[in-house]
Amino acid sequence: MAEAADRDLLVAWIAAFHRDLGDSVGDAARQVDNRLGYGGLTVWEVDGTPVSVAGIAQPVGAMVRVGPVYTPPALRRHGYAGAVTAAVSQAALDAGAREVLLFTDLANPTSNGVYQRLGFVPVEERAVVLFTPVAGSGT
């Protein structure tokens, strides 16, 4: 489980995760602080060096959502993201979750292959549509 000493690294990694997805980063520090407050981030280490992170949301009923999962580009393709995803998923099940889910980018065959090897199965696709006011429209 991540600790307060990991905060600066986690803020950088969560911001990088959102940038990689093309998402608005928002307040990465607040996101990390929230997750640290309930033990919602796990840092995977190799020989004492952080190499990947996975988050879990607080349970809703008996369901827990995994995410974000991030490994810096230079450390990818070593199985770290799969290992940390498996660890947080198993921890959620051990804590009583009946369902563990995650959202993934369907255009990323690498992560989808990893998640399917871990036992996740595709359920459905979704699209996110953001509406913003047009300048001068009065709305």
DSSP file with accessible surface (Angstrom, degrees, kcal/mol):
  #  RESIDUE AA STRUCTURE BP1 BP2  ACC     N-H-->O    O-->H-N    N-H-->O    O-->H-N    TCO  KAPPA ALPHA  PHI   PSI    X-CA   Y-CA   Z-CA
    1    1 A M              0   0  146      0, 0.0    41,-0.3     0, 0.0    39,-0.1   0.000 360.0 360.0 360.0 140.6    0.0    0.0    0.0
    2    2 A A        -     0   0   12     39,-3.2     2,-0.3    37,-0.1    39,-0.2  -0.318 360.0-154.5 -69.0 154.2    1.3    3.5   -0.8
    3    3 A E    >   -     0   0  130      1,-0.0     3,-2.2    36,-0.0     4,-0.3  -0.794  33.8 -96.8-125.2 169.7    2.3    5.8    2.0
    4    4 A A  G >  S+     0   0   84      1,-0.3     3,-1.9    -2,-0.3     4,-0.3   0.837 120.8  64.6 -56.7 -32.7    2.6    9.5    2.5
    5    5 A A  G 3  S+     0   0   94      1,-0.3    -1,-0.3     2,-0.1     3,-0.3   0.742  98.9  54.9 -64.6 -19.5    6.3    9.3    1.6
    6    6 A D  G <> S+     0   0   28     -3,-2.2     4,-2.7     1,-0.2    -1,-0.3   0.466  79.5 103.4 -87.4  -4.0    5.2    8.2   -1.9
    7    7 A R  H <> S+     0   0   78     -3,-1.9     4,-2.8    -4,-0.3     5,-0.2   0.872  76.9  46.9 -53.4 -51.7    3.0   11.3   -2.4
    8    8 A D  H  > S+     0   0  129     -4,-0.3     4,-2.1    -3,-0.3    -1,-0.2   0.926 115.3  46.9 -61.4 -42.7    5.2   13.3   -4.8
    9    9 A L  H  > S+     0   0   57     -4,-0.3     4,-2.6     1,-0.2    -1,-0.2   0.936 113.1  49.7 -62.1 -44.6    5.9   10.4   -7.0
   10   10 A L  H  X S+     0   0    0     -4,-2.7     4,-3.0     2,-0.2     5,-0.3   0.885 107.5  53.2 -65.2 -39.3    2.3    9.4   -7.1
   11   11 A V  H  X S+     0   0   32     -4,-2.8     4,-2.3    -5,-0.2    -1,-0.2   0.946 111.9  46.4 -60.6 -44.8    1.2   12.9   -8.0
   12   12 A A  H  X S+     0   0   53     -4,-2.1     4,-2.3    -5,-0.2    -2,-0.2   0.920 114.9  46.6 -63.0 -43.2    3.6   12.9  -10.9
   13   13 A W  H  X S+     0   0   25     -4,-2.6     4,-2.5     2,-0.2    -2,-0.2   0.902 111.7  49.5 -69.0 -39.4    2.5    9.4  -12.0
   14   14 A I  H  X S+     0   0    4     -4,-3.0     4,-2.1     2,-0.2    -1,-0.2   0.923 112.1  48.9 -67.1 -40.2   -1.2   10.2  -11.8
   15   15 A A  H  X S+     0   0   12     -4,-2.3     4,-2.4    -5,-0.3    -2,-0.2   0.934 112.2  48.8 -62.5 -43.3   -0.8   13.4  -13.8
   16   16 A A  H  X S+     0   0   10     -4,-2.3     4,-2.9    -5,-0.2    -2,-0.2   0.896 107.4  56.1 -64.4 -38.2    1.2   11.4  -16.4
   17   17 A F  H  X S+     0   0   41     -4,-2.5     4,-1.5     1,-0.2    -1,-0.2   0.948 110.2  44.2 -56.4 -49.8   -1.5    8.7  -16.5
   18   18 A H  H  X>S+     0   0   28     -4,-2.1     5,-2.5     1,-0.2     4,-0.7   0.902 113.0  51.1 -65.9 -40.1   -4.1   11.4  -17.4
   19   19 A R  H ><5S+     0   0  148     -4,-2.4     3,-1.2     1,-0.2    -1,-0.2   0.926 106.9  54.4 -62.0 -42.8   -1.8   13.0  -19.9
   20   20 A D  H 3<5S+     0   0   90     -4,-2.9    -1,-0.2     1,-0.3    -2,-0.2   0.848 110.9  46.2 -59.4 -34.4   -1.2    9.7  -21.6
   21   21 A L  H 3<5S-     0   0   81     -4,-1.5    -1,-0.3    -5,-0.2    -2,-0.2   0.565 114.2-117.4 -82.9 -10.4   -4.9    9.2  -22.0
   22   22 A G  T <<5 +     0   0   67     -3,-1.2    -3,-0.2    -4,-0.7     2,-0.2   0.678  69.1 140.5  78.4  17.3   -5.4   12.7  -23.3
   23   23 A D      < -     0   0   81     -5,-2.5     2,-0.3    -6,-0.2    -1,-0.3  -0.521  65.3 -93.8 -86.0 160.9   -7.6   13.5  -20.2
   24   24 A S        -     0   0  107     -2,-0.2    -1,-0.1     1,-0.2    -5,-0.0  -0.572  33.0-142.5 -68.6 130.6   -7.7   16.7  -18.3
   25   25 A V        +     0   0   37     -2,-0.3    -1,-0.2     1,-0.1    -7,-0.1   0.895  31.0 178.9 -67.0 -37.9   -5.3   16.1  -15.4
   26   26 A G        -     0   0   58      1,-0.1     2,-1.1     2,-0.1     3,-0.2  -0.393  59.2 -23.3  67.3-149.1   -7.3   18.0  -12.9
   27   27 A D     >  +     0   0   83      1,-0.2     4,-2.2     2,-0.1     5,-0.2  -0.727  63.6 176.6-100.7  86.9   -5.9   18.2   -9.4
   28   28 A A  H  > S+     0   0    8     -2,-1.1     4,-2.7     1,-0.2     5,-0.2   0.870  79.5  56.7 -59.8 -37.1   -3.6   15.1   -9.3
   29   29 A A  H  > S+     0   0   26      1,-0.2     4,-2.9     2,-0.2    -1,-0.2   0.924 108.0  46.8 -62.4 -43.0   -2.5   16.1   -5.7
   30   30 A R  H  > S+     0   0  173      2,-0.2     4,-2.5     1,-0.2    -1,-0.2   0.907 111.4  52.0 -65.7 -39.4   -6.1   16.0   -4.5
   31   31 A Q  H  X S+     0   0   65     -4,-2.2     4,-2.2     2,-0.2    -2,-0.2   0.930 112.9  44.7 -61.4 -45.0   -6.7   12.7   -6.2
   32   32 A V  H  X S+     0   0    1     -4,-2.7     4,-3.1     2,-0.2     5,-0.3   0.934 112.1  51.2 -65.7 -46.1   -3.6   11.2   -4.6
   33   33 A D  H  X S+     0   0   70     -4,-2.9     4,-1.8     1,-0.2    -2,-0.2   0.911 110.0  50.8 -58.8 -41.6   -4.4   12.6   -1.2
   34   34 A N  H  X S+     0   0   92     -4,-2.5     4,-0.7     1,-0.2    -1,-0.2   0.953 113.5  44.1 -60.4 -48.2   -8.0   11.2   -1.4
   35   35 A R  H >X>S+     0   0   33     -4,-2.2     5,-3.4     1,-0.2     3,-0.9   0.887 111.2  53.1 -67.1 -39.1   -6.7    7.7   -2.3
   36   36 A L  H ><5S+     0   0   42     -4,-3.1     3,-0.7     1,-0.2    -1,-0.2   0.858  99.8  66.1 -62.9 -31.8   -3.9    7.8    0.4
   37   37 A G  H 3<5S+     0   0   70     -4,-1.8    -1,-0.2    -5,-0.3    -2,-0.2   0.765 115.7  24.6 -62.6 -26.7   -6.6    8.6    2.9
   38   38 A Y  H <<5S-     0   0   66     -3,-0.9    -1,-0.2    -4,-0.7    -2,-0.2   0.273 115.5-100.0-123.1  13.4   -8.3    5.3    2.5
   39   39 A G  T <<5S+     0   0   18     -3,-0.7    -3,-0.2    -4,-0.6    -4,-0.1   0.829  71.9 145.8  76.7  31.9   -5.5    3.1    1.3
   40   40 A G      < +     0   0    0     -5,-3.4    16,-2.0    -6,-0.2     2,-0.4   0.231  49.1  67.8 -91.7  13.0   -6.6    3.3   -2.3
   41   41 A L  E     -A   55   0A   3     -6,-0.3   -39,-3.2    14,-0.2     2,-0.4  -0.999  56.7-168.7-132.9 137.3   -3.1    3.2   -4.0
   42   42 A T  E     -A   54   0A  32     12,-2.7    12,-2.1    -2,-0.4     2,-0.5  -0.992   9.8-152.9-124.6 126.7   -0.6    0.4   -4.2
   43   43 A V  E     -A   53   0A  18     -2,-0.4     2,-0.5    10,-0.2    10,-0.2  -0.868   9.9-145.6 -98.3 127.9    2.9    1.0   -5.4
   44   44 A W  E     -A   52   0A  87      8,-3.0     7,-3.2    -2,-0.5     8,-1.3  -0.811  21.4-167.1 -92.2 131.5    4.7   -2.0   -6.9
   45   45 A E  E     -A   50   0A  97     -2,-0.5     2,-0.5     5,-0.3     8,-0.0  -0.915  18.4-160.5-122.0 149.0    8.4   -2.1   -6.2
   46   46 A V  E >  S-A   49   0A  46      3,-2.4     3,-2.1    -2,-0.4    -2,-0.0  -0.997  86.3 -15.8-125.4 120.4   11.3   -4.1   -7.5
   47   47 A D  T 3  S-     0   0  161     -2,-0.5    -1,-0.1     1,-0.3     0, 0.0   0.865 131.0 -52.4  52.0  39.5   14.4   -4.2   -5.3
   48   48 A G  T 3  S+     0   0   54      1,-0.2    -1,-0.3     0, 0.0    -3,-0.0   0.451 114.3 117.0  81.3   0.8   13.0   -1.2   -3.3
   49   49 A T  E <   -A   46   0A  86     -3,-2.1    -3,-2.4     2,-0.0    -1,-0.2  -0.890  68.8-121.2-105.4 126.2   12.4    0.9   -6.4
   50   50 A P  E     +A   45   0A  34      0, 0.0    -5,-0.3     0, 0.0     3,-0.1  -0.426  39.9 162.4 -63.4 132.2    8.8    2.0   -7.3
   51   51 A V  E     +     0   0A   5     -7,-3.2     2,-0.3     1,-0.4    -6,-0.2   0.526  58.2   4.8-126.8 -16.7    7.9    0.7  -10.8
   52   52 A S  E     -A   44   0A   0     -8,-1.3    -8,-3.0    19,-0.2    -1,-0.4  -0.984  55.3-150.5-163.0 163.0    4.1    0.8  -11.1
   53   53 A V  E     -AB  43  70A   1     17,-2.3    17,-2.6    -2,-0.3     2,-0.4  -0.992   6.3-172.9-142.1 146.4    1.0    1.9   -9.3
   54   54 A A  E     -AB  42  69A   0    -12,-2.1   -12,-2.7    -2,-0.3     2,-0.3  -0.995  10.9-155.5-137.0 141.7   -2.6    0.7   -9.2
   55   55 A G  E     -A   41   0A   0     13,-2.1    12,-3.5    -2,-0.4     2,-0.4  -0.758   2.4-158.2-110.7 158.8   -5.5    2.3   -7.5
   56   56 A I  E     - B   0  66A  35    -16,-2.0    10,-0.2    -2,-0.3     2,-0.1  -0.993  17.6-130.3-131.8 141.9   -8.8    1.0   -6.2
   57   57 A A        -     0   0   19      8,-2.6     8,-0.1    -2,-0.4     3,-0.1  -0.464  40.9 -86.4 -80.6 160.7  -11.9    3.0   -5.5
   58   58 A Q        -     0   0  107     -2,-0.1     7,-0.2     1,-0.1    -1,-0.1  -0.401  60.7 -90.4 -63.9 144.5  -13.8    2.7   -2.3
   59   59 A P        -     0   0   92      0, 0.0     2,-0.5     0, 0.0     5,-0.2  -0.251  32.3-159.5 -60.5 143.9  -16.2   -0.1   -2.4
   60   60 A V  B >  S-C   63   0A 101      3,-2.7     3,-2.1    -3,-0.1     2,-0.3  -0.979  71.4 -44.2-121.1 110.5  -19.8    0.5   -3.5
   61   61 A G  T 3  S-     0   0   79     -2,-0.5     0, 0.0     1,-0.3     0, 0.0  -0.491 123.7 -29.7  62.7-124.8  -21.9   -2.3   -2.2
   62   62 A A  T 3  S+     0   0   21     -2,-0.3    36,-2.7    -3,-0.1    37,-2.1   0.046 119.4 100.7-110.2  26.3  -19.7   -5.4   -2.9
   63   63 A M  E <   -Cd  60  99A  49     -3,-2.1    -3,-2.7    34,-0.2     2,-0.4  -0.919  46.5-173.4-117.9 137.6  -18.1   -3.9   -6.0
   64   64 A V  E     - d   0 100A   6     35,-2.2    37,-2.3    -2,-0.4     2,-0.5  -0.991  14.0-144.9-128.1 137.9  -14.6   -2.3   -6.3
   65   65 A R  E     - d   0 101A  82     -2,-0.4    -8,-2.6    35,-0.2     2,-0.4  -0.886  10.8-143.2-104.9 130.8  -13.2   -0.6   -9.3
   66   66 A V  E     +Bd  56 102A   3     35,-3.4    37,-0.6    -2,-0.5   -10,-0.3  -0.725  36.0 163.4 -87.4 137.1   -9.5   -0.9  -10.2
   67   67 A G  E     +     0   0A   7    -12,-3.5     2,-0.1     1,-0.5   -13,-0.1  -0.539  32.0  31.6 144.6 149.9   -7.8    2.2  -11.6
   68   68 A P  E     -     0   0A  18      0, 0.0   -13,-2.1     0, 0.0    -1,-0.5   0.638  56.2-177.4 -76.5 160.3   -5.8    4.0  -12.4
   69   69 A V  E     +B   54   0A  19    -15,-0.2     2,-0.4    -3,-0.2   -15,-0.2  -0.998  13.2 170.4-121.2 124.8   -3.0    1.6  -13.4
   70   70 A Y  E     +B   53   0A  16    -17,-2.6   -17,-2.3    -2,-0.4   -56,-0.1  -0.998  21.1 176.0-143.7 136.5    0.2    3.3  -14.5
   71   71 A T        -     0   0    8     -2,-0.4   -19,-0.2   -19,-0.2     5,-0.1  -0.996  41.2-110.2-131.4 129.7    3.8    2.3  -15.2
   72   72 A P    >   -     0   0   21      0, 0.0     3,-2.1     0, 0.0     4,-0.5  -0.278  33.8-111.2 -57.6 145.9    6.2    4.9  -16.5
   73   73 A P  G >  S+     0   0   82      0, 0.0     3,-1.3     0, 0.0     0, 0.0   0.850 115.4  56.1 -50.0 -41.5    7.2    4.4  -20.2
   74   74 A A  G 3  S+     0   0   95      1,-0.3     0, 0.0     3,-0.0     0, 0.0   0.702 110.8  46.0 -67.9 -15.7   10.8    3.4  -19.5
   75   75 A L  G <  S+     0   0   54     -3,-2.1     3,-0.4   -24,-0.1     5,-0.3   0.350  88.5 115.3-107.9   3.6    9.6    0.6  -17.1
   76   76 A R    <   +     0   0  101     -3,-1.3   -24,-0.0    -4,-0.5     0, 0.0  -0.261  57.9  41.0 -74.9 162.4    6.8   -0.9  -19.3
   77   77 A R  S    S+     0   0  207      1,-0.0    -1,-0.2    -2,-0.0    -3,-0.0   0.744  85.6  97.7  74.3  27.3    6.8   -4.4  -20.8
   78   78 A H  S    S-     0   0  117     -3,-0.4    -2,-0.1     0, 0.0    -1,-0.0   0.316  99.0-106.1-119.7   1.6    8.2   -6.1  -17.6
   79   79 A G  S  > S+     0   0   50      3,-0.0     4,-2.3     4,-0.0     5,-0.2   0.500  81.9 126.5  87.9   6.3    4.8   -7.3  -16.2
   80   80 A Y  H  > S+     0   0   46     -5,-0.3     4,-2.6     1,-0.2     5,-0.3   0.916  72.4  48.5 -66.5 -43.8    4.7   -4.7  -13.4
   81   81 A A  H  > S+     0   0   31      1,-0.2     4,-2.4     2,-0.2    -1,-0.2   0.907 112.9  48.8 -64.0 -40.3    1.3   -3.3  -14.2
   82   82 A G  H  > S+     0   0   12      2,-0.2     4,-2.6     1,-0.2    -1,-0.2   0.913 111.6  50.0 -63.5 -41.4   -0.1   -6.8  -14.4
   83   83 A A  H  X S+     0   0   32     -4,-2.3     4,-2.3     2,-0.2    -2,-0.2   0.936 113.7  43.2 -64.2 -46.5    1.4   -7.7  -11.1
   84   84 A V  H  X S+     0   0    0     -4,-2.6     4,-2.5     2,-0.2     5,-0.2   0.886 113.9  52.0 -71.0 -33.1    0.1   -4.6   -9.2
   85   85 A T  H  X S+     0   0    0     -4,-2.4     4,-2.3    -5,-0.3     5,-0.2   0.932 110.9  47.7 -66.0 -43.6   -3.3   -5.0  -10.9
   86   86 A A  H  X S+     0   0   37     -4,-2.6     4,-2.7    -5,-0.2     5,-0.2   0.920 111.8  51.5 -61.4 -41.6   -3.5   -8.7   -9.8
   87   87 A A  H  X S+     0   0   39     -4,-2.3     4,-2.3     1,-0.2    -2,-0.2   0.929 112.9  42.1 -64.1 -46.9   -2.4   -7.7   -6.2
   88   88 A V  H  X S+     0   0    3     -4,-2.5     4,-2.1     2,-0.2    -1,-0.2   0.875 114.6  52.4 -71.1 -33.0   -5.0   -5.0   -5.7
   89   89 A S  H  X S+     0   0   12     -4,-2.3     4,-2.2    -5,-0.2    -2,-0.2   0.935 111.9  45.0 -65.4 -45.7   -7.7   -7.1   -7.3
   90   90 A Q  H  X S+     0   0  100     -4,-2.7     4,-3.0     1,-0.2    -2,-0.2   0.904 111.2  53.7 -65.4 -39.0   -7.0  -10.0   -5.0
   91   91 A A  H  X S+     0   0   54     -4,-2.3     4,-1.6    -5,-0.2    -1,-0.2   0.905 108.2  50.4 -61.7 -39.5   -6.8   -7.7   -2.0
   92   92 A A  H  <>S+     0   0    6     -4,-2.1     5,-2.5     2,-0.2    -1,-0.2   0.927 112.2  46.5 -64.3 -43.6  -10.3   -6.4   -2.9
   93   93 A L  H ><5S+     0   0   78     -4,-2.2     3,-1.7     1,-0.2    -2,-0.2   0.925 111.0  52.0 -64.0 -42.4  -11.6   -9.9   -3.2
   94   94 A D  H 3<5S+     0   0  120     -4,-3.0    -1,-0.2     1,-0.3    -2,-0.2   0.806 105.9  56.0 -63.2 -28.7  -10.0  -10.9    0.1
   95   95 A A  T 3<5S-     0   0   91     -4,-1.6    -1,-0.3    -5,-0.2    -2,-0.2   0.420 132.4 -88.8 -84.9  -0.1  -11.6   -7.8    1.8
   96   96 A G  T < 5S+     0   0   52     -3,-1.7    -3,-0.2     1,-0.3    -2,-0.1   0.429  74.2 148.2 112.9  -1.1  -15.1   -9.0    0.7
   97   97 A A      < -     0   0   14     -5,-2.5    -1,-0.3    -6,-0.2   -34,-0.2  -0.446  27.5-168.2 -65.5 137.8  -15.6   -7.6   -2.8
   98   98 A R  S    S+     0   0  204    -36,-2.7     2,-0.4     1,-0.3   -35,-0.2   0.663  76.0  37.0 -95.6 -23.3  -17.8   -9.8   -4.9
   99   99 A E  E     -d   63   0A 125    -37,-2.1   -35,-2.2    -7,-0.1     2,-0.4  -0.997  60.9-173.8-132.3 136.2  -17.1   -7.9   -8.1
  100  100 A V  E     +d   64   0A  28     -2,-0.4     2,-0.3   -37,-0.2   -35,-0.2  -0.999  18.6 172.2-125.7 124.9  -13.9   -6.2   -9.2
  101  101 A L  E     -d   65   0A  57    -37,-2.3   -35,-3.4    -2,-0.4     2,-0.3  -0.881  12.6-174.5-131.6 162.4  -14.0   -4.2  -12.4
  102  102 A L  E     -d   66   0A  31     -2,-0.3     2,-0.4   -37,-0.2   -35,-0.1  -0.984  22.2-127.1-150.0 158.3  -11.9   -1.8  -14.4
  103  103 A F        -     0   0  115    -37,-0.6     2,-0.3    -2,-0.3    -2,-0.0  -0.875  31.5-178.2-103.6 141.8  -12.1    0.4  -17.4
  104  104 A T        -     0   0   54     -2,-0.4     2,-0.7     8,-0.0     3,-0.0  -0.935  35.0-103.3-137.8 160.4   -9.6    0.0  -20.2
  105  105 A D    >   -     0   0   83     -2,-0.3     3,-2.3     1,-0.2     7,-0.3  -0.759  24.7-153.4 -84.4 112.7   -8.8    1.6  -23.5
  106  106 A L  T 3  S+     0   0  100     -2,-0.7    -1,-0.2     1,-0.3     6,-0.0   0.738  93.1  64.4 -61.9 -19.4  -10.0   -0.8  -26.2
  107  107 A A  T 3  S+     0   0   82      1,-0.1    -1,-0.3     2,-0.0    -2,-0.0   0.482  86.7  80.2 -81.8  -0.8   -7.4    0.6  -28.5
  108  108 A N    <>  +     0   0   63     -3,-2.3     4,-2.1     1,-0.2     5,-0.2  -0.804  54.3 178.5-109.6  92.9   -4.6   -0.7  -26.3
  109  109 A P  H  > S+     0   0  101      0, 0.0     4,-2.2     0, 0.0     5,-0.2   0.805  77.7  60.6 -65.7 -26.0   -4.2   -4.4  -27.0
  110  110 A T  H  > S+     0   0   77      2,-0.2     4,-2.2     1,-0.2     5,-0.2   0.976 109.6  38.3 -65.9 -54.0   -1.3   -4.7  -24.6
  111  111 A S  H  > S+     0   0   22      1,-0.2     4,-2.8     2,-0.2     5,-0.2   0.915 115.9  53.6 -65.9 -37.8   -3.3   -3.7  -21.5
  112  112 A N  H  X S+     0   0   21     -4,-2.1     4,-2.3    -7,-0.3    -1,-0.2   0.912 109.0  49.1 -63.1 -39.8   -6.4   -5.6  -22.7
  113  113 A G  H  X S+     0   0   20     -4,-2.2     4,-2.3    -5,-0.2    -1,-0.2   0.916 111.5  49.4 -63.7 -42.6   -4.4   -8.8  -23.1
  114  114 A V  H  X S+     0   0   33     -4,-2.2     4,-1.5     2,-0.2    -2,-0.2   0.953 112.1  47.5 -60.6 -49.4   -2.9   -8.4  -19.6
  115  115 A Y  H  <>S+     0   0   27     -4,-2.8     5,-2.3     1,-0.2     4,-0.4   0.897 111.5  50.1 -64.0 -38.6   -6.3   -7.8  -18.0
  116  116 A Q  H ><5S+     0   0  107     -4,-2.3     3,-1.3    -5,-0.2    -1,-0.2   0.903 107.7  53.7 -67.9 -37.1   -7.9  -10.8  -19.8
  117  117 A R  H 3<5S+     0   0  193     -4,-2.3    -1,-0.2     1,-0.3    -2,-0.2   0.818 105.6  55.3 -64.5 -27.4   -5.0  -13.0  -18.7
  118  118 A L  T 3<5S-     0   0   67     -4,-1.5    -1,-0.3    -5,-0.2    -2,-0.2   0.556 129.6 -97.7 -80.0  -9.1   -5.8  -11.9  -15.1
  119  119 A G  T < 5S+     0   0   57     -3,-1.3    -3,-0.2    -4,-0.4     2,-0.2   0.398  77.3 138.1 109.2  -2.1   -9.4  -13.0  -15.5
  120  120 A F      < -     0   0   35     -5,-2.3    -1,-0.4    -6,-0.2    -2,-0.1  -0.532  36.4-156.7 -73.6 142.9  -11.1   -9.8  -16.4
  121  121 A V        -     0   0  112     -2,-0.2     2,-0.1     0, 0.0    -5,-0.0  -0.962  22.5-106.3-122.1 141.0  -13.7  -10.2  -19.2
  122  122 A P        +     0   0   98      0, 0.0     3,-0.1     0, 0.0   -10,-0.0  -0.409  38.3 171.6 -63.5 139.0  -15.0   -7.5  -21.5
  123  123 A V        -     0   0  127      1,-0.4     2,-0.3    -2,-0.1     0, 0.0   0.734  55.2 -28.2-115.0 -50.3  -18.6   -6.5  -20.7
  124  124 A E        -     0   0  161      2,-0.0    -1,-0.4     0, 0.0     2,-0.3  -0.985  52.9-112.4-162.0 165.3  -19.4   -3.4  -22.7
  125  125 A E        -     0   0  158     -2,-0.3     2,-0.3    -3,-0.1     0, 0.0  -0.731  29.7-170.9-100.1 157.5  -18.1   -0.4  -24.5
  126  126 A R        -     0   0  160     -2,-0.3     2,-0.4     2,-0.0    -2,-0.0  -0.974  11.6-148.8-144.0 159.1  -18.7    3.2  -23.5
  127  127 A A        -     0   0   86     -2,-0.3     2,-0.5     2,-0.0    -2,-0.0  -0.971   9.8-144.0-127.6 143.4  -18.1    6.6  -24.8
  128  128 A V        -     0   0   94     -2,-0.4     2,-0.5     2,-0.0    -2,-0.0  -0.943  17.0-173.4-108.3 124.6  -17.5    9.8  -22.9
  129  129 A V        -     0   0   99     -2,-0.5     2,-0.5     2,-0.0    -2,-0.0  -0.984   4.6-163.3-120.3 123.0  -19.0   12.9  -24.4
  130  130 A L        -     0   0  148     -2,-0.5     2,-0.5     2,-0.0    -2,-0.0  -0.921   2.6-159.2-108.4 131.2  -18.1   16.3  -22.9
  131  131 A F        -     0   0  185     -2,-0.5    -2,-0.0     0, 0.0     0, 0.0  -0.914   9.8-175.6-108.1 134.0  -20.2   19.4  -23.7
  132  132 A T        -     0   0  117     -2,-0.5    -2,-0.0     0, 0.0     2,-0.0  -0.963  32.2-101.4-126.5 146.5  -18.9   22.8  -23.1
  133  133 A P        -     0   0   92      0, 0.0     2,-0.4     0, 0.0     3,-0.0  -0.334  34.6-120.8 -63.7 145.5  -20.6   26.1  -23.6
  134  134 A V    >   -     0   0  107      1,-0.1     3,-2.3     2,-0.0     5,-0.4  -0.743  36.8-101.5 -86.2 131.7  -20.0   28.0  -26.7
  135  135 A A  T 3  S+     0   0  101     -2,-0.4    -1,-0.1     1,-0.3     0, 0.0  -0.267 106.5  12.9 -53.9 131.8  -18.5   31.5  -26.1
  136  136 A G  T 3  S+     0   0   88      3,-0.1    -1,-0.3     1,-0.1    -2,-0.0   0.509  92.3 113.5  80.8   5.1  -21.2   34.2  -26.4
  137  137 A S  S <  S-     0   0   58     -3,-2.3    -2,-0.1     2,-0.2    -1,-0.1   0.622  80.0-126.2 -84.5 -12.6  -24.1   31.7  -26.4
  138  138 A G              0   0   83      1,-0.3    -3,-0.1    -4,-0.3    -1,-0.0   0.558 360.0 360.0  81.6   6.6  -25.4   32.9  -23.1
  139  139 A T              0   0  137     -5,-0.4    -1,-0.3     0, 0.0    -2,-0.2  -0.781 360.0 360.0-116.4 360.0  -25.4   29.5  -21.6
